[in-house]
Amino acid sequence: MSTLKDVKVGQTVVVTKLNGEGALKRRIMDMGITKGTSIYVRKVAPLGDPIELTVRGYELSLRKADAEIIEVTNS
């Protein structure tokens, strides 16, 4: 399985699983990232962190450490 951290700019992926526990997992879910959600990777910051995503019609910036717990597949 690949994670959201490994997705290249311009790709669209679908969330298959959220790893992690407690407050971190709840925070990710509160942002709208749940199983089956489509995510488009818009761009990556110049130093590589954070990454900018389009999720459910809005833009979201996410740290790579948080993106590492989100397993995805190509859509």
PyMOL Python script that loads the backbone (N, CA, C, O; Angstrom):
from pymol import cmd

cmd.read_pdbstr("""\
ATOM      1  N   MET A   1       0.832  -1.195   0.000  1.00  0.00           N
ATOM      2  CA  MET A   1       0.000   0.000   0.000  1.00  0.00           C
ATOM      3  C   MET A   1       0.873   1.254   0.000  1.00  0.00           C
ATOM      4  O   MET A   1       1.913   1.303   0.657  1.00  0.00           O
ATOM      5  N   SER A   2       0.437   2.252  -0.739  1.00  0.00           N
ATOM      6  CA  SER A   2       1.154   3.523  -0.704  1.00  0.00           C
ATOM      7  C   SER A   2       0.401   4.491   0.204  1.00  0.00           C
ATOM      8  O   SER A   2      -0.783   4.312   0.490  1.00  0.00           O
ATOM      9  N   THR A   3       1.106   5.498   0.639  1.00  0.00           N
ATOM     10  CA  THR A   3       0.498   6.495   1.516  1.00  0.00           C
ATOM     11  C   THR A   3       0.367   7.819   0.769  1.00  0.00           C
ATOM     12  O   THR A   3       0.960   7.997  -0.296  1.00  0.00           O
ATOM     13  N   LEU A   4      -0.390   8.722   1.314  1.00  0.00           N
ATOM     14  CA  LEU A   4      -0.596  10.036   0.710  1.00  0.00           C
ATOM     15  C   LEU A   4       0.727  10.795   0.594  1.00  0.00           C
ATOM     16  O   LEU A   4       0.882  11.639  -0.289  1.00  0.00           O
ATOM     17  N   LYS A   5       1.660  10.504   1.461  1.00  0.00           N
ATOM     18  CA  LYS A   5       2.980  11.150   1.434  1.00  0.00           C
ATOM     19  C   LYS A   5       3.713  10.865   0.128  1.00  0.00           C
ATOM     20  O   LYS A   5       4.496  11.697  -0.331  1.00  0.00           O
ATOM     21  N   ASP A   6       3.472   9.694  -0.481  1.00  0.00           N
ATOM     22  CA  ASP A   6       4.193   9.256  -1.674  1.00  0.00           C
ATOM     23  C   ASP A   6       3.553   9.701  -2.986  1.00  0.00           C
ATOM     24  O   ASP A   6       4.135   9.492  -4.051  1.00  0.00           O
ATOM     25  N   VAL A   7       2.383  10.301  -2.933  1.00  0.00           N
ATOM     26  CA  VAL A   7       1.646  10.678  -4.149  1.00  0.00           C
ATOM     27  C   VAL A   7       2.299  11.909  -4.790  1.00  0.00           C
ATOM     28  O   VAL A   7       2.685  12.853  -4.100  1.00  0.00           O
ATOM     29  N   LYS A   8       2.414  11.880  -6.114  1.00  0.00           N
ATOM     30  CA  LYS A   8       3.030  12.976  -6.867  1.00  0.00           C
ATOM     31  C   LYS A   8       2.010  14.074  -7.162  1.00  0.00           C
ATOM     32  O   LYS A   8       0.803  13.834  -7.167  1.00  0.00           O
ATOM     33  N   VAL A   9       2.513  15.274  -7.406  1.00  0.00           N
ATOM     34  CA  VAL A   9       1.666  16.423  -7.730  1.00  0.00           C
ATOM     35  C   VAL A   9       0.881  16.128  -9.007  1.00  0.00           C
ATOM     36  O   VAL A   9       1.432  15.617  -9.982  1.00  0.00           O
ATOM     37  N   GLY A  10      -0.401  16.453  -8.988  1.00  0.00           N
ATOM     38  CA  GLY A  10      -1.263  16.258 -10.143  1.00  0.00           C
ATOM     39  C   GLY A  10      -2.014  14.938 -10.148  1.00  0.00           C
ATOM     40  O   GLY A  10      -2.851  14.712 -11.022  1.00  0.00           O
ATOM     41  N   GLN A  11      -1.736  14.072  -9.203  1.00  0.00           N
ATOM     42  CA  GLN A  11      -2.424  12.786  -9.143  1.00  0.00           C
ATOM     43  C   GLN A  11      -3.666  12.875  -8.268  1.00  0.00           C
ATOM     44  O   GLN A  11      -3.732  13.672  -7.332  1.00  0.00           O
ATOM     45  N   THR A  12      -4.641  12.048  -8.588  1.00  0.00           N
ATOM     46  CA  THR A  12      -5.836  11.903  -7.771  1.00  0.00           C
ATOM     47  C   THR A  12      -5.849  10.489  -7.220  1.00  0.00           C
ATOM     48  O   THR A  12      -5.652   9.524  -7.958  1.00  0.00           O
ATOM     49  N   VAL A  13      -6.083  10.370  -5.920  1.00  0.00           N
ATOM     50  CA  VAL A  13      -6.088   9.066  -5.251  1.00  0.00           C
ATOM     51  C   VAL A  13      -7.345   8.938  -4.401  1.00  0.00           C
ATOM     52  O   VAL A  13      -8.049   9.917  -4.151  1.00  0.00           O
ATOM     53  N   VAL A  14      -7.612   7.703  -3.960  1.00  0.00           N
ATOM     54  CA  VAL A  14      -8.763   7.427  -3.096  1.00  0.00           C
ATOM     55  C   VAL A  14      -8.251   6.832  -1.791  1.00  0.00           C
ATOM     56  O   VAL A  14      -7.403   5.939  -1.798  1.00  0.00           O
ATOM     57  N   VAL A  15      -8.769   7.329  -0.674  1.00  0.00           N
ATOM     58  CA  VAL A  15      -8.359   6.847   0.638  1.00  0.00           C
ATOM     59  C   VAL A  15      -8.884   5.436   0.856  1.00  0.00           C
ATOM     60  O   VAL A  15     -10.066   5.171   0.640  1.00  0.00           O
ATOM     61  N   THR A  16      -8.002   4.519   1.287  1.00  0.00           N
ATOM     62  CA  THR A  16      -8.429   3.157   1.577  1.00  0.00           C
ATOM     63  C   THR A  16      -8.424   2.864   3.069  1.00  0.00           C
ATOM     64  O   THR A  16      -9.195   2.027   3.538  1.00  0.00           O
ATOM     65  N   LYS A  17      -7.558   3.548   3.824  1.00  0.00           N
ATOM     66  CA  LYS A  17      -7.464   3.270   5.256  1.00  0.00           C
ATOM     67  C   LYS A  17      -6.760   4.407   5.973  1.00  0.00           C
ATOM     68  O   LYS A  17      -5.842   5.024   5.433  1.00  0.00           O
ATOM     69  N   LEU A  18      -7.203   4.681   7.201  1.00  0.00           N
ATOM     70  CA  LEU A  18      -6.525   5.643   8.073  1.00  0.00           C
ATOM     71  C   LEU A  18      -5.845   4.867   9.192  1.00  0.00           C
ATOM     72  O   LEU A  18      -6.503   4.203   9.993  1.00  0.00           O
ATOM     73  N   ASN A  19      -4.532   4.957   9.234  1.00  0.00           N
ATOM     74  CA  ASN A  19      -3.798   4.373  10.351  1.00  0.00           C
ATOM     75  C   ASN A  19      -3.700   5.439  11.439  1.00  0.00           C
ATOM     76  O   ASN A  19      -4.163   6.563  11.244  1.00  0.00           O
ATOM     77  N   GLY A  20      -3.118   5.109  12.550  1.00  0.00           N
ATOM     78  CA  GLY A  20      -3.015   6.090  13.625  1.00  0.00           C
ATOM     79  C   GLY A  20      -4.142   5.926  14.617  1.00  0.00           C
ATOM     80  O   GLY A  20      -5.098   5.184  14.389  1.00  0.00           O
ATOM     81  N   GLU A  21      -4.011   6.631  15.716  1.00  0.00           N
ATOM     82  CA  GLU A  21      -4.988   6.487  16.789  1.00  0.00           C
ATOM     83  C   GLU A  21      -5.316   7.825  17.427  1.00  0.00           C
ATOM     84  O   GLU A  21      -4.616   8.819  17.241  1.00  0.00           O
ATOM     85  N   GLY A  22      -6.388   7.816  18.173  1.00  0.00           N
ATOM     86  CA  GLY A  22      -6.739   8.932  19.040  1.00  0.00           C
ATOM     87  C   GLY A  22      -6.965  10.245  18.344  1.00  0.00           C
ATOM     88  O   GLY A  22      -7.639  10.319  17.316  1.00  0.00           O
ATOM     89  N   ALA A  23      -6.382  11.302  18.931  1.00  0.00           N
ATOM     90  CA  ALA A  23      -6.634  12.664  18.488  1.00  0.00           C
ATOM     91  C   ALA A  23      -6.176  12.907  17.049  1.00  0.00           C
ATOM     92  O   ALA A  23      -6.842  13.629  16.306  1.00  0.00           O
ATOM     93  N   LEU A  24      -5.066  12.322  16.651  1.00  0.00           N
ATOM     94  CA  LEU A  24      -4.574  12.527  15.287  1.00  0.00           C
ATOM     95  C   LEU A  24      -5.552  11.967  14.262  1.00  0.00           C
ATOM     96  O   LEU A  24      -5.884  12.640  13.286  1.00  0.00           O
ATOM     97  N   LYS A  25      -6.011  10.748  14.478  1.00  0.00           N
ATOM     98  CA  LYS A  25      -6.971  10.133  13.551  1.00  0.00           C
ATOM     99  C   LYS A  25      -8.270  10.933  13.520  1.00  0.00           C
ATOM    100  O   LYS A  25      -8.834  11.144  12.447  1.00  0.00           O
ATOM    101  N   ARG A  26      -8.744  11.373  14.655  1.00  0.00           N
ATOM    102  CA  ARG A  26      -9.976  12.167  14.740  1.00  0.00           C
ATOM    103  C   ARG A  26      -9.809  13.487  13.993  1.00  0.00           C
ATOM    104  O   ARG A  26     -10.730  13.924  13.303  1.00  0.00           O
ATOM    105  N   ARG A  27      -8.644  14.129  14.122  1.00  0.00           N
ATOM    106  CA  ARG A  27      -8.391  15.406  13.451  1.00  0.00           C
ATOM    107  C   ARG A  27      -8.402  15.223  11.932  1.00  0.00           C
ATOM    108  O   ARG A  27      -8.975  16.037  11.209  1.00  0.00           O
ATOM    109  N   ILE A  28      -7.769  14.153  11.454  1.00  0.00           N
ATOM    110  CA  ILE A  28      -7.751  13.865  10.015  1.00  0.00           C
ATOM    111  C   ILE A  28      -9.180  13.637   9.513  1.00  0.00           C
ATOM    112  O   ILE A  28      -9.554  14.148   8.458  1.00  0.00           O
ATOM    113  N   MET A  29      -9.970  12.879  10.258  1.00  0.00           N
ATOM    114  CA  MET A  29     -11.354  12.612   9.864  1.00  0.00           C
ATOM    115  C   MET A  29     -12.192  13.885   9.899  1.00  0.00           C
ATOM    116  O   MET A  29     -13.063  14.074   9.049  1.00  0.00           O
ATOM    117  N   ASP A  30     -11.943  14.755  10.863  1.00  0.00           N
ATOM    118  CA  ASP A  30     -12.676  16.021  10.945  1.00  0.00           C
ATOM    119  C   ASP A  30     -12.388  16.930   9.756  1.00  0.00           C
ATOM    120  O   ASP A  30     -13.208  17.782   9.417  1.00  0.00           O
ATOM    121  N   MET A  31     -11.228  16.757   9.119  1.00  0.00           N
ATOM    122  CA  MET A  31     -10.879  17.537   7.930  1.00  0.00           C
ATOM    123  C   MET A  31     -11.604  17.029   6.690  1.00  0.00           C
ATOM    124  O   MET A  31     -11.523  17.652   5.631  1.00  0.00           O
ATOM    125  N   GLY A  32     -12.310  15.911   6.805  1.00  0.00           N
ATOM    126  CA  GLY A  32     -13.051  15.361   5.681  1.00  0.00           C
ATOM    127  C   GLY A  32     -12.348  14.216   4.985  1.00  0.00           C
ATOM    128  O   GLY A  32     -12.820  13.729   3.957  1.00  0.00           O
ATOM    129  N   ILE A  33     -11.220  13.779   5.535  1.00  0.00           N
ATOM    130  CA  ILE A  33     -10.479  12.674   4.930  1.00  0.00           C
ATOM    131  C   ILE A  33     -10.928  11.380   5.590  1.00  0.00           C
ATOM    132  O   ILE A  33     -10.493  11.044   6.692  1.00  0.00           O
ATOM    133  N   THR A  34     -11.803  10.660   4.903  1.00  0.00           N
ATOM    134  CA  THR A  34     -12.322   9.394   5.399  1.00  0.00           C
ATOM    135  C   THR A  34     -12.186   8.347   4.297  1.00  0.00           C
ATOM    136  O   THR A  34     -11.863   8.679   3.156  1.00  0.00           O
ATOM    137  N   LYS A  35     -12.428   7.101   4.634  1.00  0.00           N
ATOM    138  CA  LYS A  35     -12.317   6.005   3.666  1.00  0.00           C
ATOM    139  C   LYS A  35     -13.229   6.267   2.472  1.00  0.00           C
ATOM    140  O   LYS A  35     -14.402   6.600   2.639  1.00  0.00           O
ATOM    141  N   GLY A  36     -12.682   6.115   1.264  1.00  0.00           N
ATOM    142  CA  GLY A  36     -13.452   6.328   0.047  1.00  0.00           C
ATOM    143  C   GLY A  36     -13.403   7.738  -0.501  1.00  0.00           C
ATOM    144  O   GLY A  36     -13.933   7.999  -1.581  1.00  0.00           O
ATOM    145  N   THR A  37     -12.779   8.652   0.220  1.00  0.00           N
ATOM    146  CA  THR A  37     -12.695  10.046  -0.206  1.00  0.00           C
ATOM    147  C   THR A  37     -11.649  10.199  -1.309  1.00  0.00           C
ATOM    148  O   THR A  37     -10.565   9.622  -1.230  1.00  0.00           O
ATOM    149  N   SER A  38     -11.982  10.980  -2.335  1.00  0.00           N
ATOM    150  CA  SER A  38     -11.052  11.269  -3.417  1.00  0.00           C
ATOM    151  C   SER A  38     -10.212  12.486  -3.042  1.00  0.00           C
ATOM    152  O   SER A  38     -10.744  13.487  -2.563  1.00  0.00           O
ATOM    153  N   ILE A  39      -8.898  12.399  -3.260  1.00  0.00           N
ATOM    154  CA  ILE A  39      -7.979  13.483  -2.912  1.00  0.00           C
ATOM    155  C   ILE A  39      -7.104  13.803  -4.118  1.00  0.00           C
ATOM    156  O   ILE A  39      -6.507  12.910  -4.719  1.00  0.00           O
ATOM    157  N   TYR A  40      -7.034  15.092  -4.467  1.00  0.00           N
ATOM    158  CA  TYR A  40      -6.177  15.563  -5.554  1.00  0.00           C
ATOM    159  C   TYR A  40      -5.011  16.319  -4.939  1.00  0.00           C
ATOM    160  O   TYR A  40      -5.213  17.229  -4.134  1.00  0.00           O
ATOM    161  N   VAL A  41      -3.791  15.949  -5.314  1.00  0.00           N
ATOM    162  CA  VAL A  41      -2.600  16.621  -4.794  1.00  0.00           C
ATOM    163  C   VAL A  41      -2.296  17.811  -5.700  1.00  0.00           C
ATOM    164  O   VAL A  41      -1.896  17.638  -6.851  1.00  0.00           O
ATOM    165  N   ARG A  42      -2.489  19.024  -5.169  1.00  0.00           N
ATOM    166  CA  ARG A  42      -2.316  20.253  -5.949  1.00  0.00           C
ATOM    167  C   ARG A  42      -0.870  20.667  -6.076  1.00  0.00           C
ATOM    168  O   ARG A  42      -0.386  20.904  -7.183  1.00  0.00           O
ATOM    169  N   LYS A  43      -0.168  20.759  -4.951  1.00  0.00           N
ATOM    170  CA  LYS A  43       1.238  21.158  -4.991  1.00  0.00           C
ATOM    171  C   LYS A  43       1.930  20.814  -3.684  1.00  0.00           C
ATOM    172  O   LYS A  43       1.301  20.485  -2.679  1.00  0.00           O
ATOM    173  N   VAL A  44       3.258  20.905  -3.741  1.00  0.00           N
ATOM    174  CA  VAL A  44       4.086  20.637  -2.565  1.00  0.00           C
ATOM    175  C   VAL A  44       4.896  21.896  -2.297  1.00  0.00           C
ATOM    176  O   VAL A  44       5.389  22.530  -3.230  1.00  0.00           O
ATOM    177  N   ALA A  45       5.035  22.256  -1.041  1.00  0.00           N
ATOM    178  CA  ALA A  45       5.803  23.434  -0.665  1.00  0.00           C
ATOM    179  C   ALA A  45       7.256  23.298  -1.133  1.00  0.00           C
ATOM    180  O   ALA A  45       7.739  22.179  -1.306  1.00  0.00           O
ATOM    181  N   PRO A  46       7.955  24.411  -1.341  1.00  0.00           N
ATOM    182  CA  PRO A  46       9.327  24.363  -1.857  1.00  0.00           C
ATOM    183  C   PRO A  46      10.280  23.466  -1.059  1.00  0.00           C
ATOM    184  O   PRO A  46      11.161  22.838  -1.646  1.00  0.00           O
ATOM    185  N   LEU A  47      10.124  23.399   0.229  1.00  0.00           N
ATOM    186  CA  LEU A  47      10.988  22.550   1.042  1.00  0.00           C
ATOM    187  C   LEU A  47      10.390  21.157   1.268  1.00  0.00           C
ATOM    188  O   LEU A  47      10.935  20.357   2.028  1.00  0.00           O
ATOM    189  N   GLY A  48       9.262  20.876   0.598  1.00  0.00           N
ATOM    190  CA  GLY A  48       8.676  19.545   0.653  1.00  0.00           C
ATOM    191  C   GLY A  48       7.606  19.335   1.702  1.00  0.00           C
ATOM    192  O   GLY A  48       6.964  18.285   1.720  1.00  0.00           O
ATOM    193  N   ASP A  49       7.400  20.293   2.566  1.00  0.00           N
ATOM    194  CA  ASP A  49       6.409  20.128   3.627  1.00  0.00           C
ATOM    195  C   ASP A  49       5.772  21.472   3.911  1.00  0.00           C
ATOM    196  O   ASP A  49       6.524  22.412   4.167  1.00  0.00           O
ATOM    197  N   PRO A  50       4.484  21.654   3.892  1.00  0.00           N
ATOM    198  CA  PRO A  50       3.397  20.686   3.738  1.00  0.00           C
ATOM    199  C   PRO A  50       3.032  20.453   2.275  1.00  0.00           C
ATOM    200  O   PRO A  50       3.631  21.021   1.362  1.00  0.00           O
ATOM    201  N   ILE A  51       2.025  19.593   2.085  1.00  0.00           N
ATOM    202  CA  ILE A  51       1.476  19.371   0.758  1.00  0.00           C
ATOM    203  C   ILE A  51       0.074  19.981   0.716  1.00  0.00           C
ATOM    204  O   ILE A  51      -0.643  19.990   1.717  1.00  0.00           O
ATOM    205  N   GLU A  52      -0.301  20.490  -0.456  1.00  0.00           N
ATOM    206  CA  GLU A  52      -1.620  21.107  -0.600  1.00  0.00           C
ATOM    207  C   GLU A  52      -2.524  20.167  -1.377  1.00  0.00           C
ATOM    208  O   GLU A  52      -2.173  19.693  -2.458  1.00  0.00           O
ATOM    209  N   LEU A  53      -3.694  19.905  -0.808  1.00  0.00           N
ATOM    210  CA  LEU A  53      -4.635  18.937  -1.360  1.00  0.00           C
ATOM    211  C   LEU A  53      -5.973  19.594  -1.664  1.00  0.00           C
ATOM    212  O   LEU A  53      -6.309  20.638  -1.105  1.00  0.00           O
ATOM    213  N   THR A  54      -6.732  18.966  -2.562  1.00  0.00           N
ATOM    214  CA  THR A  54      -8.131  19.329  -2.750  1.00  0.00           C
ATOM    215  C   THR A  54      -8.949  18.131  -2.278  1.00  0.00           C
ATOM    216  O   THR A  54      -8.858  17.036  -2.834  1.00  0.00           O
ATOM    217  N   VAL A  55      -9.754  18.367  -1.231  1.00  0.00           N
ATOM    218  CA  VAL A  55     -10.565  17.321  -0.619  1.00  0.00           C
ATOM    219  C   VAL A  55     -11.997  17.823  -0.520  1.00  0.00           C
ATOM    220  O   VAL A  55     -12.252  18.867   0.080  1.00  0.00           O
ATOM    221  N   ARG A  56     -12.924  17.091  -1.101  1.00  0.00           N
ATOM    222  CA  ARG A  56     -14.351  17.435  -1.025  1.00  0.00           C
ATOM    223  C   ARG A  56     -14.633  18.882  -1.449  1.00  0.00           C
ATOM    224  O   ARG A  56     -15.519  19.534  -0.895  1.00  0.00           O
ATOM    225  N   GLY A  57     -13.877  19.379  -2.431  1.00  0.00           N
ATOM    226  CA  GLY A  57     -14.133  20.707  -2.971  1.00  0.00           C
ATOM    227  C   GLY A  57     -13.455  21.855  -2.256  1.00  0.00           C
ATOM    228  O   GLY A  57     -13.726  23.008  -2.592  1.00  0.00           O
ATOM    229  N   TYR A  58     -12.594  21.605  -1.295  1.00  0.00           N
ATOM    230  CA  TYR A  58     -11.865  22.692  -0.647  1.00  0.00           C
ATOM    231  C   TYR A  58     -10.381  22.356  -0.574  1.00  0.00           C
ATOM    232  O   TYR A  58      -9.984  21.194  -0.659  1.00  0.00           O
ATOM    233  N   GLU A  59      -9.564  23.409  -0.413  1.00  0.00           N
ATOM    234  CA  GLU A  59      -8.122  23.228  -0.342  1.00  0.00           C
ATOM    235  C   GLU A  59      -7.697  22.990   1.098  1.00  0.00           C
ATOM    236  O   GLU A  59      -8.230  23.594   2.028  1.00  0.00           O
ATOM    237  N   LEU A  60      -6.731  22.104   1.264  1.00  0.00           N
ATOM    238  CA  LEU A  60      -6.260  21.714   2.586  1.00  0.00           C
ATOM    239  C   LEU A  60      -4.756  21.527   2.539  1.00  0.00           C
ATOM    240  O   LEU A  60      -4.241  20.888   1.623  1.00  0.00           O
ATOM    241  N   SER A  61      -4.047  22.074   3.511  1.00  0.00           N
ATOM    242  CA  SER A  61      -2.610  21.837   3.641  1.00  0.00           C
ATOM    243  C   SER A  61      -2.401  20.824   4.747  1.00  0.00           C
ATOM    244  O   SER A  61      -2.995  20.924   5.820  1.00  0.00           O
ATOM    245  N   LEU A  62      -1.546  19.844   4.474  1.00  0.00           N
ATOM    246  CA  LEU A  62      -1.335  18.743   5.409  1.00  0.00           C
ATOM    247  C   LEU A  62       0.154  18.455   5.518  1.00  0.00           C
ATOM    248  O   LEU A  62       0.853  18.376   4.508  1.00  0.00           O
ATOM    249  N   ARG A  63       0.635  18.299   6.739  1.00  0.00           N
ATOM    250  CA  ARG A  63       2.038  17.946   6.944  1.00  0.00           C
ATOM    251  C   ARG A  63       2.293  16.540   6.430  1.00  0.00           C
ATOM    252  O   ARG A  63       1.405  15.688   6.446  1.00  0.00           O
ATOM    253  N   LYS A  64       3.519  16.308   5.974  1.00  0.00           N
ATOM    254  CA  LYS A  64       3.861  14.976   5.461  1.00  0.00           C
ATOM    255  C   LYS A  64       3.782  13.926   6.561  1.00  0.00           C
ATOM    256  O   LYS A  64       3.455  12.772   6.284  1.00  0.00           O
ATOM    257  N   ALA A  65       4.073  14.299   7.795  1.00  0.00           N
ATOM    258  CA  ALA A  65       3.973  13.354   8.914  1.00  0.00           C
ATOM    259  C   ALA A  65       2.537  12.875   9.082  1.00  0.00           C
ATOM    260  O   ALA A  65       2.306  11.712   9.411  1.00  0.00           O
ATOM    261  N   ASP A  66       1.562  13.769   8.857  1.00  0.00           N
ATOM    262  CA  ASP A  66       0.154  13.386   8.934  1.00  0.00           C
ATOM    263  C   ASP A  66      -0.275  12.605   7.692  1.00  0.00           C
ATOM    264  O   ASP A  66      -1.092  11.689   7.784  1.00  0.00           O
ATOM    265  N   ALA A  67       0.271  12.965   6.536  1.00  0.00           N
ATOM    266  CA  ALA A  67      -0.072  12.282   5.288  1.00  0.00           C
ATOM    267  C   ALA A  67       0.428  10.839   5.291  1.00  0.00           C
ATOM    268  O   ALA A  67      -0.090  10.000   4.555  1.00  0.00           O
ATOM    269  N   GLU A  68       1.424  10.552   6.108  1.00  0.00           N
ATOM    270  CA  GLU A  68       2.016   9.226   6.158  1.00  0.00           C
ATOM    271  C   GLU A  68       1.059   8.172   6.721  1.00  0.00           C
ATOM    272  O   GLU A  68       1.218   6.983   6.442  1.00  0.00           O
ATOM    273  N   ILE A  69       0.076   8.593   7.504  1.00  0.00           N
ATOM    274  CA  ILE A  69      -0.851   7.624   8.107  1.00  0.00           C
ATOM    275  C   ILE A  69      -2.064   7.331   7.228  1.00  0.00           C
ATOM    276  O   ILE A  69      -2.917   6.523   7.595  1.00  0.00           O
ATOM    277  N   ILE A  70      -2.144   7.993   6.055  1.00  0.00           N
ATOM    278  CA  ILE A  70      -3.296   7.847   5.165  1.00  0.00           C
ATOM    279  C   ILE A  70      -2.918   6.934   4.004  1.00  0.00           C
ATOM    280  O   ILE A  70      -2.126   7.322   3.145  1.00  0.00           O
ATOM    281  N   GLU A  71      -3.475   5.723   3.969  1.00  0.00           N
ATOM    282  CA  GLU A  71      -3.211   4.797   2.873  1.00  0.00           C
ATOM    283  C   GLU A  71      -4.160   5.087   1.722  1.00  0.00           C
ATOM    284  O   GLU A  71      -5.351   5.320   1.931  1.00  0.00           O
ATOM    285  N   VAL A  72      -3.616   5.071   0.485  1.00  0.00           N
ATOM    286  CA  VAL A  72      -4.399   5.419  -0.690  1.00  0.00           C
ATOM    287  C   VAL A  72      -4.132   4.450  -1.840  1.00  0.00           C
ATOM    288  O   VAL A  72      -3.143   3.717  -1.843  1.00  0.00           O
ATOM    289  N   THR A  73      -5.043   4.468  -2.818  1.00  0.00           N
ATOM    290  CA  THR A  73      -4.848   3.761  -4.084  1.00  0.00           C
ATOM    291  C   THR A  73      -5.167   4.736  -5.211  1.00  0.00           C
ATOM    292  O   THR A  73      -5.852   5.736  -4.999  1.00  0.00           O
ATOM    293  N   ASN A  74      -4.671   4.443  -6.402  1.00  0.00           N
ATOM    294  CA  ASN A  74      -4.968   5.294  -7.555  1.00  0.00           C
ATOM    295  C   ASN A  74      -6.437   5.174  -7.918  1.00  0.00           C
ATOM    296  O   ASN A  74      -7.038   4.105  -7.816  1.00  0.00           O
ATOM    297  N   SER A  75      -7.002   6.300  -8.346  1.00  0.00           N
ATOM    298  CA  SER A  75      -8.437   6.291  -8.685  1.00  0.00           C
ATOM    299  C   SER A  75      -8.654   5.884 -10.123  1.00  0.00           C
ATOM    300  O   SER A  75      -9.795   5.821 -10.581  1.00  0.00           O
TER     301      SER A  75
END
""", "prot")
cmd.dss("prot")
cmd.show_as("cartoon", "prot")
cmd.util.cbc("prot")
cmd.orient("prot")
